[in-house]
Amino acid sequence: MPAPDSPADPIDLGSRLRRLRRQRGLTQDELAVAVGVSRSAVAQWESGRSGQATSHLRRLAEALGIQVNDLMHDQHATETVAQAGDERALLRLYRACSPADRQLLLLMARRLASSDEPIG
């Protein structure tokens, strides 16, 4: 039997998952869609009745805007949580880019943010 603070403990993972989902303003349905599972699966993970969440950790972490390690070890992510749908979409796109493309995106975003003239 794992120790109470073990990352393999499904009850602790479930309670962390529920807390993180609520902090981000997501419903179980929204998280389920983002991960590609049913709402029932998310409910079971959160209640600790199913240990199958471990096969979906990467997608859960991405949907919650954190690292897998933060989800497993209950460490609070240092990044600001993206709240709006557009912010989450930009974050997903950014994470899908190569490191070189990420640098280009950051450069462009800094230029846009410092511009006094609206673009478009």
N, C-alpha and C positions, 0 to 999 in steps of 0.2 A: 504494500500500500504506500503511495507517495506521501511525502511529508506535506503538511497543510500549505506551505508556501511553494511547493514544487510547481514548475511550469506545466507539468503534465496533469495536474489536478483539474478535472473537468468542471468542478463546481467553481473554483476560483476563476478559471478561464471564462466561464459563463457569466459570472457577476461582473468581471472586467468588461466583457463584450457588451453587456447591457448598459453599464455605466458610460462607456465610450460612445455607444450608439445614441443614447439619450443626450449626452453632452453636445453632440453634433446635430441634434434636432432631427434625427432620422427615425422613421417608423421601422418596425420589423419588415414590413413589405418593401420599403425602399432599400433597406440593406440587403434583403433577399434578392431583389432584382440586380443590384450592383454586383453581388457575388455569383449570381446564377444558380440560386437554389430556391426552394419554397419558403414561404413565411413560416410554415410549420417547422422546418429545419432550424431556422434562426431561433424560434421559440424554444425548441428542445435544447439547443446549445446554451441559451441563456439560463435555462432552468437546471442545467447540469445533467439532464436525462440522457444526453447523447454525447459521446466523446468524439464523434465524427468531424467536429469542427477543425481538428488538426490537419485534415487533408485540404482545407480551404483557407489556411492561415494567410497565405500571401494575398489572396483576393480580399479577405476580410480586412487586412491591414491597409491595403490600397484604398478600399472603400471608406475606411475610417481616417485616412490621411496620416497614418503612422507607420512605423517600421514594425516588422514581425516581432522583433525582440521586445519592443515596447508593449505589444499585445500579450506576449507570453510571460513577461516578467513584471507586469504592472508598473512599468516605469512611465512617467508622464512624458509625452513627446515634447520636445523643445520647440517644434515648429508651431506657428499659429495655425489654428484649425480653420480651414476654408469653410465659411458658412453658406454663402450663396451658391446656387447651382452653377453660375458662370465661373466662380472662383474654383469650384471643385473640378469643373471641366478643364479649365486652364491647367490646374495642377496635374490632372491625369495626362494631358497632352505633354506637358513639360517632362513628366517622368518617363514617357514613352520615347523621348528623344535621346540621341547619343550625347555624350558629354560635350562634344564640340558644338552641337546644335543648341544645347542648353546655354552655353556661353553666349551664343548669338542672340538667343531669345532674351536673356538678361540684359544684354547691351541695348537691344531694341526697346525693351520695356523701360529701362532707365531714361533713354532719350525721349520716349513718349511721355513719361511722367514729368520730365523737367520742361517740356515744351509748354509755352504759354498759349499757343494756337491749337484749337481742337482740330483733330484730323478727321476728314470725311465730310 
